[in-house]
Amino acid sequence: MINFIKNFRNDESGAVTVDWVVLTAAVVGLAVAAYSSIQSGAEDMTKATSSFMGSKTPGSFE
């Protein structure tokens, strides 16, 4: 039994999996944050372009 506990304590085969899970979660979190930032900026730009184009009349070059 003592031998099993010593071997179990020294076994690090699952540690890599835990590292990858944490790194993947961090990457997904950053992607979600970037997406929300890009989405709000794109919506603002679309609204500004729409109001600019709506204020112009066809054929005017001003």
N, C-alpha and C positions, 0 to 999 in steps of 0.2 A: 504493500500500500504506500509506503514511504517513497519507493521508487517511482510509482505512478504519479504521485504529487510533484516530485522533482521534475519528471519529464514534462508534465502538464505545464508547470511554471516556466520552463525553458522553451516550450514550443511557441513560435511566433508566426505560424502559418496563417492565422486569421487576421493578424494585425494589418496586413496589406489591404485586405478587403475593407476594413474599417476606414483606413486612410482614403481609399478610392471613393467610398460612400460620402465622406465628409467633403472631399474635393469636388465631387459631382454636384452635391447640394449647393456648394458655394458658387459654382459656375452657373447653375440654374437660377440662383437668386440674383446674381449680377445681370443675367440675361433678361430677367423679368423687370428689373429696375431700369435697364437701358431701354427696353421696349416701351415702358410707360412714359419715359422721358421723350423718346422719339415720337410716340403717338400724339402726345399733347402738342408738341412743336409742329407736327404736320397738320393737325387740326387747325391751329392758329393761322398757319400759312395759307391753308385752303380758304378759311373765312376771309382773310385779308385780300386774297386774290379774287374771290367771288365779289366782294364789295367794290373792288377797284374796277373789275370788268363790268359790273352792273351799272356803274356811274358813267360809262362811256357809251357814246352812240355810234352806230355803224357808219363808217366812212369818215369819222373824225380822226385826225392825225395829231392831236394835241396830247 
